Amino acid sequence: MNKSETTITKNGRELSITRLFDAPADLVWRAWTGPDLIKQCLKQKPVKPSLK
């Protein structure tokens, strides 16, 4: 399993992101660098905010 961790601290606040991929590294690389596949990886679903 491939694991990637990133931590950023700014103004006393910390943001930590961990990504786990149960895939071969070359397949993950192709997914992030292939023009058609990167569009699928970065495509965000429409977000509809709700107010309560």
C-alpha positions, 0 to 999 in steps of 0.5 A: 500500500502506498501512503503519502502524508502532508502537514502544513502549519500556519498561524498556529493551525495545522492541516494534515492530509494522508492519502492511501492508495491500494494500487501499484505506484506506476498506476497511481502515477499514470492516473495523476499524469495522464491527460484524460485520467487527471481530469477524472481525479480532479473533477469535483462533484457539484457542491450544494451548500445547505444552511440550517 
